[in-house]
Amino acid sequence: MDRLSKMRRKNTGDWESALATEQGVTLIELMVGALVALTVVAAAFTILITSQKSTQANDQTVETQQNVRIAMDLLSRDIKHAGFGMTGPVGACATAIVPLDHTPGGADTGPDSIRLVVPIGTSIAPAWALASAVGGTTSVPQITLTAGAVANMATEAGGNLTGAVVTVAGVATATVTSVSGNSINFAPIPPPVAFPADMPVYLLQCVTYSIGTTTAACGGNSPCLLRNGVSVADGIEDIQFAYA
């Protein structure tokens, strides 16, 4: 009996000793662990936010570059073709290029604008073209275009070709006096002049490039580059031209 009691007391002592050696986490250790965890989370969150801002900035830079490229391509194309066979005023354009400084009488404090005489029709497929050869030994008072070309050209001119200026390949330019079917009438072009069939015909127009500053003008994305009042490139807030 004494031996059994001693064994129980020994086992109990071993169990109490084991409990004494297995201590829990103190409050200070818990707080330190929480602080370390918060520091790691905050660092990760900061990296995430920085990465997101960097991505947004890169996207905005790419978008801006693309908009500027579009604007420069349009302006470059029209400046290269400015005039294109014009022999007199076309709409509001007295010359091929009309500078419109924002403040012509003082310090330049705003975006400039510019007017250009440009050929319309280069993007039409099939292109506007003569249906048959004309001229040679006689004057040319009329040209006949391929089917549907006159109606298409009238749409580009705002619905009416009368008073519009057309040019045959930039060689001969005339003001339209009337339209009949697929034919365009104008003051006779004296000989010698001869145009073979399929020669391209262009509509000359005076276009104005300017900066739009309202959401209404820019279709909700102001500022923008306007071409004849129509937004062609977002994010363009200023243009300046130097003339020589």
Disulfide bonds with the S-S distance in Angstrom:
Cys93-Cys206 1.91
Cys218-Cys224 2.13
